[in-house]
Amino acid sequence: MNISVATQEQLPIIRDLAFRIWPVTYGHILSKDQFDYMMEMMYSLSSLEKQLVHPKPFLLVEDEGQYIGFASYEINWEHTSKTKIHKLYVLPSIQGKGIGKALIQYLRDIAQKAENTILVLTVNRFNSAKEFYLKQGFHIVEEKQFQIGNGYIMDDYVMELPI
C-alpha cells in the first residue's frame, strides 16, 4: 500500500473513487436530489481543482496498482493547532482491512510534524463511519448542522482526536 499526495492530473481518480464510494455510504441517508447536489458541489473537476488550490491537499491510497481510497486535510485549521480531516474515504469492498486506520495514522504524523495537537473531522450522524472513528480514539465534541446551499443541511457530529 502506498499513500501519496495527489496531483492535479489525478483529480479524475478522486472523482471516480467518490462516485464509487458515495452511493454505498450515503445512498440510504440522503435524498437523490441532495446526493446529486453534493456530488456536483464537492466532486466536479472544477470543485476539486478549487479544493486543491486552497490549502487542502488530497492524499491517494494505491495498492497493487489500484487506487482504493483518498483523504483531504488542512493543517492549522481555522488558525488553530488542529488538523482538519475534510475527507476520508475507502472503497466499501475493502473496508475493514486497515486502510482507513493507515490514513488516520498518516494524517496524525503530518499533524504532529506541523506541531498540531488535535485531529478534527465531521461525520454525518447516520454514517456508520462514526463507529470506526470512535474505535480510532476520536470522541464526539458536538452535534452541528451546516447549511450547504440549495436548502440542504448536513447533520453531523464534530469529532476530535488528541495527538
Buried (B, 14 or more C-beta within 10 A) or exposed (E): EEBEEBEEEBBEBBBEBBEBBBEEBBEEBBEEEBBEBBBEEBBEEEBBEEBBEEEBBBBBBBBEEEBBBBBBBBBBBEEEEBBBBBBBBBBEEBBEEEBBBBBBEBBBEBBEEEEBBBBBBBBBBEBEBBEBBBEBBBEBEEEEEEEBEEEBEBEBBBBBBEB
